[in-house]
């Protein structure tokens, strides 16, 4: 007997229905066409769902510069109109909050999105990488040349009888784009485009290779974890994390994936493997370990060999600061680049008197000649025998004390030097010194917090999982040794005991972080420091020294506010 089976697709397989998708249709007016050199003068946005307007966002923006005459003629926005408007660094977080979780829509979206991305980079905000729909590209896909010789917004608004006429003002253009979007969606519905995923797939930029390989995601679970794209020789091409593995991997086969290198990667991939994880922290740590183990070609982070830069004192009679890859006990770091480590070294030399020269100096018969710094009283000239090992030793001890968090006198001396430069109107040198000192303070603070966590033999942390249960992490010497979850209704402490009993054995080794990778300790630390995380138990007190660099956080906040309004630090 044969029985026909009617297999019904799950909601995940059907995708996100367009009628329940929230779109934020937005438009920008700017001072020019370069996202890096020009800036925004007006933002207008309309939030829609199910064909209804549910919110609007509109504001002029002070560009901090004069608006070119040709832009004034085009938009009608004058310097007088934006004189008392908020600057972009104040408007940007409000817009990001307004658009959070929505699909962005713009006409010629590449222009508007590029300005938003540049603003996020400039002011230190995270760009959430939302799905983006370009009505210009969609129109070219839907409409024939005969019906729409031009896909300019004004032409499409006239074609579809939009209720608002675009006039190069942000909100009016956004409202007109809403009408154009609705008209285009009416055109694609009859050809089977009913979900967001189908809409993104319908836009021409989806390559045949992407469409053909959508089946690679078919057997992945809808759970959090790590995924790995593998190539024809079983090599790992790309590693990523997801809160929903199946949904995330499917996005690589739609038009929402616009990165050229990842499209190339999809073309090479023959399989997608996955590892399910208990929660986001475990997934992030597993990703770091897989990146370090496989060094996938298409992960940008694989170009960095997952080694940080450190500052350490050399082992000689008159120690000096040296930038190294492999740290010893008492090293300062981690730094993201050699240049930032060298900048922090200069700030340390300003504050401690440690010698900046690189030659090895004999304790018995120094043969050097005093340098310029010695002549102006900023170096004791041990190279010329003007300073004994005993006289030089306090400088060495001060470096050790600063790194360990026992004293911050060196920071005060470096700051006093900045005041002297400023009083002498040597503002450029003062700004360079300020940036170096800020990077030193920031690295000291981070290094001291990382070292404090890495020194603990075992710590168990817990966070609510959002569904009435608890996510747990067993951390040993800064490394994630075990992770698990106690769902709602399950007694949590037996789960904790089981996780601790089965946790990885971590044997500490030499170095400021007891051998743990700085990136992993940083990920674990961020998870533990998030609001809502609780400490279940700890083998020793989790503390930072009383004289740690954290006491300089108010000063650092002021410096970073200057960076956000200018071009950022010079040493990063």
ABEGO torsion letter per residue (X at the ends): XBBBBBBBBBAAAAEBBAAABBBBBBBBBBAEABAAABBBABBBBBBBBGGBBAEBBBBBBBAGBBBBAAAAAAAGBBAAAAAABBBAAAAAAAAAAAABGBBBBBBGAAAAAAAAAAAAAAAGBBBAGBBBBBAAAAAAAABBAAABABABAAAAAAAAGBABBBAGBAAAAAAAAAAAAAAAAAAAAAAGBABAAAAAAABAABBAAAAAAAAAAAABBBBBEBBBBBBAAGBBABBBBBABAAAAAAAAABAABABAAAAAAAAABABBBBBBBABAAAAAAAAAAAAAAAGBAABAAAABAGBBBBBBBBBBABBBBBBBABBBBGBBOBBABAAAAAAAAAAAAAAAGBBABABBBBAABBABBBBAAAAAGABAGAAAGABBAAAAAAAAAAAAAAAAGABAAAAAAAAAAAAAAAAAGBAAAAAAAAAAAAAAAAAAAAAAAAAAAAABABBBBBBBAGAGBBBBBBBBGGBBABBBBBBBGBBAAAAAAAAAAABBBBBBBBEAAGGBBAAAAAAAAAAAABBGBBBABBABBBBBBAABAAAAAAAAAAAAAAAAABAEBABX
